[in-house]
Every structure is written in structure tokens, then in C-alpha cells.
Amino acid sequence: MLATYGLLGRREDAAKVIAAIKEKDHRGRVAFMDPMTIKALAYWHPFANPADAERFADGLRTAGVPE
């Protein structure tokens, strides 16, 4: 959903999703081990087609997720 909001240009909705994710992050001291970055999200959501992976990354980037 976050990447989709980014691809649709719905930055306000994307910001709300990011805030909700951070609000529910109860990992405490270990949060640094799996930050919400494009690289980390790409690891957990792999794509067989590189073009799909790049489109996903573009959506996340536009939504405001750091590299």
C-alpha cells in the first residue's frame, strides 16, 4: 500500500502509513537491525522481475522511504 500511494502521488496518505508503522514499532533497541528503508523492504518483499522491484522501490522512494 505504501509503494502504491507513492506511485499515485498520494504523499499525505503515505505519510500516514509511515507514521502508523512507526507508532506500532515495539522492537525497541533492536529496531536499528531492520530499519524501514527501501533496501530492507526489498529484502522482505522480493520480486522475480527486476522491473517490478524497481517500480516498488520508486513507489517507496516517492512515498518518502529512505534508501
Distance bins in CASP14 RR format, pairs under 12 A and 6 or more apart:
PFRMAT RR
TARGET T0000
AUTHOR 0000-0000-0000
RMODE 2
METHOD distances of the structure
MODEL  1
1 7 0 0 0 0 0 1 0 0 0 0 0
1 8 0 0 0 0 0 1 0 0 0 0 0
1 10 0 0 0 0 0 1 0 0 0 0 0
1 13 0 0 0 0 1 0 0 0 0 0 0
1 14 0 0 0 0 1 0 0 0 0 0 0
1 16 0 0 0 0 0 1 0 0 0 0 0
1 17 1 0 0 1 0 0 0 0 0 0 0
1 18 0 0 0 0 0 1 0 0 0 0 0
1 20 0 0 0 0 0 1 0 0 0 0 0
1 21 0 0 0 0 0 1 0 0 0 0 0
1 45 0 0 0 0 0 1 0 0 0 0 0
1 56 0 0 0 0 0 1 0 0 0 0 0
1 59 0 0 0 0 0 1 0 0 0 0 0
1 60 0 0 0 0 0 1 0 0 0 0 0
1 63 0 0 0 0 1 0 0 0 0 0 0
2 8 0 0 0 0 0 1 0 0 0 0 0
2 9 0 0 0 0 0 1 0 0 0 0 0
2 10 0 0 0 0 0 1 0 0 0 0 0
2 11 0 0 0 0 0 1 0 0 0 0 0
2 13 0 0 0 0 1 0 0 0 0 0 0
2 14 1 0 1 0 0 0 0 0 0 0 0
2 15 0 0 0 0 1 0 0 0 0 0 0
2 16 0 0 0 0 1 0 0 0 0 0 0
2 17 1 0 1 0 0 0 0 0 0 0 0
2 18 1 0 0 1 0 0 0 0 0 0 0
2 19 0 0 0 0 0 1 0 0 0 0 0
2 20 0 0 0 0 0 1 0 0 0 0 0
2 21 0 0 0 0 1 0 0 0 0 0 0
2 36 0 0 0 0 1 0 0 0 0 0 0
2 38 0 0 0 0 0 1 0 0 0 0 0
2 41 0 0 0 0 1 0 0 0 0 0 0
2 45 0 0 0 0 0 1 0 0 0 0 0
2 56 0 0 0 0 1 0 0 0 0 0 0
2 57 0 0 0 0 0 1 0 0 0 0 0
2 59 1 0 0 1 0 0 0 0 0 0 0
2 60 1 0 0 1 0 0 0 0 0 0 0
2 61 0 0 0 0 0 1 0 0 0 0 0
2 62 0 0 0 0 1 0 0 0 0 0 0
2 63 1 0 1 0 0 0 0 0 0 0 0
2 64 0 0 0 0 1 0 0 0 0 0 0
2 65 1 0 0 1 0 0 0 0 0 0 0
3 9 0 0 0 0 0 1 0 0 0 0 0
3 10 0 0 0 0 0 1 0 0 0 0 0
3 13 0 0 0 0 0 1 0 0 0 0 0
3 14 0 0 0 0 1 0 0 0 0 0 0
3 17 0 0 0 0 0 1 0 0 0 0 0
3 18 0 0 0 0 0 1 0 0 0 0 0
3 38 0 0 0 0 1 0 0 0 0 0 0
3 41 0 0 0 0 1 0 0 0 0 0 0
3 42 0 0 0 0 0 1 0 0 0 0 0
3 45 0 0 0 0 1 0 0 0 0 0 0
3 47 0 0 0 0 0 1 0 0 0 0 0
3 52 0 0 0 0 0 1 0 0 0 0 0
3 53 0 0 0 0 0 1 0 0 0 0 0
3 54 0 0 0 0 0 1 0 0 0 0 0
3 55 1 0 0 1 0 0 0 0 0 0 0
3 56 1 0 1 0 0 0 0 0 0 0 0
3 57 1 0 0 1 0 0 0 0 0 0 0
3 58 1 0 0 1 0 0 0 0 0 0 0
3 59 1 0 1 0 0 0 0 0 0 0 0
3 60 1 0 1 0 0 0 0 0 0 0 0
3 61 0 0 0 0 1 0 0 0 0 0 0
3 62 0 0 0 0 1 0 0 0 0 0 0
3 63 1 0 0 1 0 0 0 0 0 0 0
3 64 0 0 0 0 0 1 0 0 0 0 0
3 65 0 0 0 0 1 0 0 0 0 0 0
4 10 0 0 0 0 1 0 0 0 0 0 0
4 13 0 0 0 0 1 0 0 0 0 0 0
4 14 0 0 0 0 1 0 0 0 0 0 0
4 17 0 0 0 0 1 0 0 0 0 0 0
4 55 0 0 0 0 0 1 0 0 0 0 0
4 56 0 0 0 0 1 0 0 0 0 0 0
4 58 0 0 0 0 0 1 0 0 0 0 0
4 59 1 0 0 1 0 0 0 0 0 0 0
4 60 0 0 0 0 0 1 0 0 0 0 0
4 62 0 0 0 0 0 1 0 0 0 0 0
4 63 0 0 0 0 1 0 0 0 0 0 0
5 11 1 0 0 1 0 0 0 0 0 0 0
5 12 0 0 0 0 1 0 0 0 0 0 0
5 13 1 0 1 0 0 0 0 0 0 0 0
5 14 1 1 0 0 0 0 0 0 0 0 0
5 15 0 0 0 0 1 0 0 0 0 0 0
5 16 0 0 0 0 1 0 0 0 0 0 0
5 17 1 0 0 1 0 0 0 0 0 0 0
5 18 0 0 0 0 1 0 0 0 0 0 0
5 59 1 0 0 1 0 0 0 0 0 0 0
5 60 0 0 0 0 1 0 0 0 0 0 0
5 62 0 0 0 0 1 0 0 0 0 0 0
5 63 1 0 1 0 0 0 0 0 0 0 0
5 64 0 0 0 0 1 0 0 0 0 0 0
5 65 0 0 0 0 0 1 0 0 0 0 0
6 12 0 0 0 0 0 1 0 0 0 0 0
6 13 0 0 0 0 1 0 0 0 0 0 0
6 14 1 0 1 0 0 0 0 0 0 0 0
6 15 0 0 0 0 0 1 0 0 0 0 0
6 17 0 0 0 0 1 0 0 0 0 0 0
6 18 0 0 0 0 0 1 0 0 0 0 0
6 55 0 0 0 0 0 1 0 0 0 0 0
6 56 0 0 0 0 0 1 0 0 0 0 0
6 57 0 0 0 0 0 1 0 0 0 0 0
6 58 0 0 0 0 1 0 0 0 0 0 0
6 59 1 0 1 0 0 0 0 0 0 0 0
6 60 1 0 0 1 0 0 0 0 0 0 0
6 61 0 0 0 0 1 0 0 0 0 0 0
6 62 1 0 1 0 0 0 0 0 0 0 0
6 63 1 1 0 0 0 0 0 0 0 0 0
6 64 1 0 0 1 0 0 0 0 0 0 0
6 65 0 0 0 0 1 0 0 0 0 0 0
7 13 0 0 0 0 0 1 0 0 0 0 0
7 14 0 0 0 0 1 0 0 0 0 0 0
7 54 0 0 0 0 0 1 0 0 0 0 0
7 55 1 0 0 1 0 0 0 0 0 0 0
7 56 0 0 0 0 1 0 0 0 0 0 0
7 57 0 0 0 0 0 1 0 0 0 0 0
7 58 1 0 0 1 0 0 0 0 0 0 0
7 59 1 0 1 0 0 0 0 0 0 0 0
7 60 0 0 0 0 1 0 0 0 0 0 0
7 61 0 0 0 0 1 0 0 0 0 0 0
7 62 1 0 0 1 0 0 0 0 0 0 0
7 63 0 0 0 0 1 0 0 0 0 0 0
8 14 0 0 0 0 1 0 0 0 0 0 0
8 58 0 0 0 0 0 1 0 0 0 0 0
8 59 0 0 0 0 1 0 0 0 0 0 0
8 62 0 0 0 0 1 0 0 0 0 0 0
8 63 0 0 0 0 1 0 0 0 0 0 0
9 15 0 0 0 0 0 1 0 0 0 0 0
9 58 0 0 0 0 0 1 0 0 0 0 0
9 59 0 0 0 0 1 0 0 0 0 0 0
9 61 0 0 0 0 0 1 0 0 0 0 0
9 62 1 0 0 1 0 0 0 0 0 0 0
9 63 0 0 0 0 1 0 0 0 0 0 0
9 64 0 0 0 0 0 1 0 0 0 0 0
10 16 0 0 0 0 1 0 0 0 0 0 0
10 17 0 0 0 0 1 0 0 0 0 0 0
10 59 0 0 0 0 0 1 0 0 0 0 0
10 62 0 0 0 0 1 0 0 0 0 0 0
10 63 0 0 0 0 1 0 0 0 0 0 0
10 64 0 0 0 0 0 1 0 0 0 0 0
11 17 0 0 0 0 0 1 0 0 0 0 0
11 18 0 0 0 0 0 1 0 0 0 0 0
11 59 0 0 0 0 0 1 0 0 0 0 0
11 61 0 0 0 0 0 1 0 0 0 0 0
11 62 1 0 0 1 0 0 0 0 0 0 0
11 63 1 0 0 1 0 0 0 0 0 0 0
11 64 1 0 0 1 0 0 0 0 0 0 0
11 65 0 0 0 0 0 1 0 0 0 0 0
12 18 0 0 0 0 0 1 0 0 0 0 0
12 19 0 0 0 0 0 1 0 0 0 0 0
12 63 0 0 0 0 0 1 0 0 0 0 0
12 64 0 0 0 0 0 1 0 0 0 0 0
13 19 0 0 0 0 0 1 0 0 0 0 0
13 20 0 0 0 0 0 1 0 0 0 0 0
13 62 0 0 0 0 0 1 0 0 0 0 0
13 63 0 0 0 0 1 0 0 0 0 0 0
13 64 0 0 0 0 0 1 0 0 0 0 0
14 20 0 0 0 0 0 1 0 0 0 0 0
14 21 0 0 0 0 0 1 0 0 0 0 0
14 59 0 0 0 0 1 0 0 0 0 0 0
14 60 0 0 0 0 1 0 0 0 0 0 0
14 61 0 0 0 0 0 1 0 0 0 0 0
14 62 1 0 0 1 0 0 0 0 0 0 0
14 63 1 1 0 0 0 0 0 0 0 0 0
14 64 1 0 0 1 0 0 0 0 0 0 0
14 65 0 0 0 0 1 0 0 0 0 0 0
15 21 0 0 0 0 0 1 0 0 0 0 0
15 22 0 0 0 0 0 1 0 0 0 0 0
15 62 0 0 0 0 0 1 0 0 0 0 0
15 63 1 0 0 1 0 0 0 0 0 0 0
15 64 1 0 0 1 0 0 0 0 0 0 0
15 65 0 0 0 0 0 1 0 0 0 0 0
16 22 0 0 0 0 0 1 0 0 0 0 0
16 23 0 0 0 0 0 1 0 0 0 0 0
16 63 0 0 0 0 0 1 0 0 0 0 0
17 23 0 0 0 0 0 1 0 0 0 0 0
17 24 0 0 0 0 0 1 0 0 0 0 0
17 36 0 0 0 0 0 1 0 0 0 0 0
17 60 0 0 0 0 0 1 0 0 0 0 0
17 63 1 0 0 1 0 0 0 0 0 0 0
17 64 0 0 0 0 0 1 0 0 0 0 0
17 65 0 0 0 0 0 1 0 0 0 0 0
18 24 0 0 0 0 0 1 0 0 0 0 0
18 25 0 0 0 0 0 1 0 0 0 0 0
18 36 1 0 0 1 0 0 0 0 0 0 0
18 37 0 0 0 0 0 1 0 0 0 0 0
18 41 0 0 0 0 0 1 0 0 0 0 0
18 60 0 0 0 0 0 1 0 0 0 0 0
18 63 1 0 0 1 0 0 0 0 0 0 0
18 64 1 0 0 1 0 0 0 0 0 0 0
18 65 1 0 0 1 0 0 0 0 0 0 0
18 66 0 0 0 0 0 1 0 0 0 0 0
19 25 0 0 0 0 0 1 0 0 0 0 0
19 36 0 0 0 0 0 1 0 0 0 0 0
19 63 0 0 0 0 0 1 0 0 0 0 0
19 64 0 0 0 0 0 1 0 0 0 0 0
20 36 0 0 0 0 0 1 0 0 0 0 0
21 27 0 0 0 0 0 1 0 0 0 0 0
21 31 0 0 0 0 0 1 0 0 0 0 0
21 34 0 0 0 0 0 1 0 0 0 0 0
21 35 0 0 0 0 0 1 0 0 0 0 0
21 36 1 0 0 1 0 0 0 0 0 0 0
21 40 0 0 0 0 0 1 0 0 0 0 0
21 41 0 0 0 0 0 1 0 0 0 0 0
21 63 0 0 0 0 0 1 0 0 0 0 0
21 65 0 0 0 0 1 0 0 0 0 0 0
22 28 0 0 0 0 0 1 0 0 0 0 0
22 31 0 0 0 0 1 0 0 0 0 0 0
22 35 0 0 0 0 0 1 0 0 0 0 0
22 36 1 0 0 1 0 0 0 0 0 0 0
22 65 0 0 0 0 0 1 0 0 0 0 0
24 31 0 0 0 0 0 1 0 0 0 0 0
24 36 0 0 0 0 0 1 0 0 0 0 0
25 31 1 0 1 0 0 0 0 0 0 0 0
25 32 0 0 0 0 0 1 0 0 0 0 0
25 34 0 0 0 0 1 0 0 0 0 0 0
25 35 0 0 0 0 1 0 0 0 0 0 0
25 36 0 0 0 0 1 0 0 0 0 0 0
27 33 1 0 0 1 0 0 0 0 0 0 0
27 34 1 0 0 1 0 0 0 0 0 0 0
27 35 0 0 0 0 0 1 0 0 0 0 0
27 36 0 0 0 0 0 1 0 0 0 0 0
28 34 0 0 0 0 0 1 0 0 0 0 0
31 37 0 0 0 0 0 1 0 0 0 0 0
31 40 0 0 0 0 0 1 0 0 0 0 0
32 40 0 0 0 0 0 1 0 0 0 0 0
33 40 0 0 0 0 1 0 0 0 0 0 0
33 43 0 0 0 0 0 1 0 0 0 0 0
34 40 1 0 1 0 0 0 0 0 0 0 0
34 41 0 0 0 0 1 0 0 0 0 0 0
34 43 0 0 0 0 1 0 0 0 0 0 0
34 44 0 0 0 0 1 0 0 0 0 0 0
35 41 0 0 0 0 1 0 0 0 0 0 0
35 43 0 0 0 0 0 1 0 0 0 0 0
35 44 0 0 0 0 0 1 0 0 0 0 0
35 65 0 0 0 0 1 0 0 0 0 0 0
35 66 0 0 0 0 1 0 0 0 0 0 0
35 67 0 0 0 0 0 1 0 0 0 0 0
36 42 0 0 0 0 0 1 0 0 0 0 0
36 43 0 0 0 0 0 1 0 0 0 0 0
36 44 0 0 0 0 0 1 0 0 0 0 0
36 60 0 0 0 0 1 0 0 0 0 0 0
36 63 0 0 0 0 0 1 0 0 0 0 0
36 64 0 0 0 0 0 1 0 0 0 0 0
36 65 1 0 0 1 0 0 0 0 0 0 0
36 66 0 0 0 0 1 0 0 0 0 0 0
36 67 0 0 0 0 0 1 0 0 0 0 0
37 43 0 0 0 0 1 0 0 0 0 0 0
37 44 0 0 0 0 0 1 0 0 0 0 0
37 57 0 0 0 0 0 1 0 0 0 0 0
37 60 0 0 0 0 1 0 0 0 0 0 0
37 61 0 0 0 0 0 1 0 0 0 0 0
37 64 0 0 0 0 0 1 0 0 0 0 0
37 65 1 0 0 1 0 0 0 0 0 0 0
37 66 1 0 1 0 0 0 0 0 0 0 0
37 67 1 0 0 1 0 0 0 0 0 0 0
38 44 0 0 0 0 0 1 0 0 0 0 0
38 45 0 0 0 0 0 1 0 0 0 0 0
38 53 0 0 0 0 0 1 0 0 0 0 0
38 54 0 0 0 0 0 1 0 0 0 0 0
38 56 0 0 0 0 1 0 0 0 0 0 0
38 57 1 0 1 0 0 0 0 0 0 0 0
38 58 0 0 0 0 1 0 0 0 0 0 0
38 59 0 0 0 0 1 0 0 0 0 0 0
38 60 1 0 1 0 0 0 0 0 0 0 0
38 61 1 0 0 1 0 0 0 0 0 0 0
38 62 0 0 0 0 0 1 0 0 0 0 0
38 63 0 0 0 0 1 0 0 0 0 0 0
38 64 0 0 0 0 1 0 0 0 0 0 0
38 65 1 0 1 0 0 0 0 0 0 0 0
38 66 1 0 0 1 0 0 0 0 0 0 0
38 67 1 0 1 0 0 0 0 0 0 0 0
39 45 0 0 0 0 0 1 0 0 0 0 0
39 53 0 0 0 0 0 1 0 0 0 0 0
39 56 0 0 0 0 0 1 0 0 0 0 0
39 57 0 0 0 0 1 0 0 0 0 0 0
39 60 0 0 0 0 0 1 0 0 0 0 0
39 61 0 0 0 0 0 1 0 0 0 0 0
39 65 0 0 0 0 1 0 0 0 0 0 0
39 66 0 0 0 0 1 0 0 0 0 0 0
39 67 1 0 0 1 0 0 0 0 0 0 0
40 57 0 0 0 0 0 1 0 0 0 0 0
40 60 0 0 0 0 0 1 0 0 0 0 0
40 65 0 0 0 0 1 0 0 0 0 0 0
40 66 0 0 0 0 1 0 0 0 0 0 0
40 67 0 0 0 0 0 1 0 0 0 0 0
41 47 0 0 0 0 0 1 0 0 0 0 0
41 53 0 0 0 0 0 1 0 0 0 0 0
41 56 1 0 0 1 0 0 0 0 0 0 0
41 57 0 0 0 0 1 0 0 0 0 0 0
41 59 0 0 0 0 0 1 0 0 0 0 0
41 60 1 0 0 1 0 0 0 0 0 0 0
41 61 0 0 0 0 0 1 0 0 0 0 0
41 63 0 0 0 0 0 1 0 0 0 0 0
41 64 0 0 0 0 0 1 0 0 0 0 0
41 65 1 0 0 1 0 0 0 0 0 0 0
41 66 0 0 0 0 0 1 0 0 0 0 0
41 67 0 0 0 0 0 1 0 0 0 0 0
42 50 0 0 0 0 0 1 0 0 0 0 0
42 52 0 0 0 0 0 1 0 0 0 0 0
42 53 1 0 0 1 0 0 0 0 0 0 0
42 54 0 0 0 0 1 0 0 0 0 0 0
42 55 0 0 0 0 0 1 0 0 0 0 0
42 56 1 0 0 1 0 0 0 0 0 0 0
42 57 1 0 0 1 0 0 0 0 0 0 0
42 58 0 0 0 0 0 1 0 0 0 0 0
42 59 0 0 0 0 0 1 0 0 0 0 0
42 60 0 0 0 0 1 0 0 0 0 0 0
42 61 0 0 0 0 0 1 0 0 0 0 0
42 65 0 0 0 0 0 1 0 0 0 0 0
42 67 0 0 0 0 0 1 0 0 0 0 0
43 53 0 0 0 0 0 1 0 0 0 0 0
43 56 0 0 0 0 0 1 0 0 0 0 0
43 57 0 0 0 0 0 1 0 0 0 0 0
44 56 0 0 0 0 0 1 0 0 0 0 0
44 60 0 0 0 0 0 1 0 0 0 0 0
45 52 0 0 0 0 0 1 0 0 0 0 0
45 53 0 0 0 0 1 0 0 0 0 0 0
45 55 0 0 0 0 0 1 0 0 0 0 0
45 56 1 0 0 1 0 0 0 0 0 0 0
45 57 0 0 0 0 0 1 0 0 0 0 0
45 60 0 0 0 0 1 0 0 0 0 0 0
46 52 0 0 0 0 1 0 0 0 0 0 0
46 53 1 0 0 1 0 0 0 0 0 0 0
46 56 0 0 0 0 1 0 0 0 0 0 0
46 57 0 0 0 0 0 1 0 0 0 0 0
47 53 1 1 0 0 0 0 0 0 0 0 0
47 54 0 0 0 0 1 0 0 0 0 0 0
47 55 0 0 0 0 1 0 0 0 0 0 0
47 56 1 0 0 1 0 0 0 0 0 0 0
47 57 0 0 0 0 1 0 0 0 0 0 0
49 55 0 0 0 0 1 0 0 0 0 0 0
49 56 0 0 0 0 0 1 0 0 0 0 0
50 56 0 0 0 0 0 1 0 0 0 0 0
50 57 0 0 0 0 0 1 0 0 0 0 0
51 57 0 0 0 0 0 1 0 0 0 0 0
51 58 0 0 0 0 0 1 0 0 0 0 0
52 58 0 0 0 0 0 1 0 0 0 0 0
52 59 0 0 0 0 0 1 0 0 0 0 0
53 59 0 0 0 0 0 1 0 0 0 0 0
53 60 0 0 0 0 0 1 0 0 0 0 0
54 60 0 0 0 0 0 1 0 0 0 0 0
54 61 0 0 0 0 0 1 0 0 0 0 0
55 61 0 0 0 0 0 1 0 0 0 0 0
55 62 0 0 0 0 0 1 0 0 0 0 0
56 62 0 0 0 0 0 1 0 0 0 0 0
56 63 0 0 0 0 0 1 0 0 0 0 0
56 65 0 0 0 0 0 1 0 0 0 0 0
57 63 0 0 0 0 0 1 0 0 0 0 0
57 64 0 0 0 0 0 1 0 0 0 0 0
57 65 0 0 0 0 1 0 0 0 0 0 0
57 66 0 0 0 0 0 1 0 0 0 0 0
57 67 0 0 0 0 1 0 0 0 0 0 0
58 64 0 0 0 0 0 1 0 0 0 0 0
58 65 0 0 0 0 0 1 0 0 0 0 0
58 67 0 0 0 0 0 1 0 0 0 0 0
59 65 0 0 0 0 1 0 0 0 0 0 0
60 66 0 0 0 0 1 0 0 0 0 0 0
60 67 0 0 0 0 1 0 0 0 0 0 0
61 67 1 0 0 1 0 0 0 0 0 0 0
END
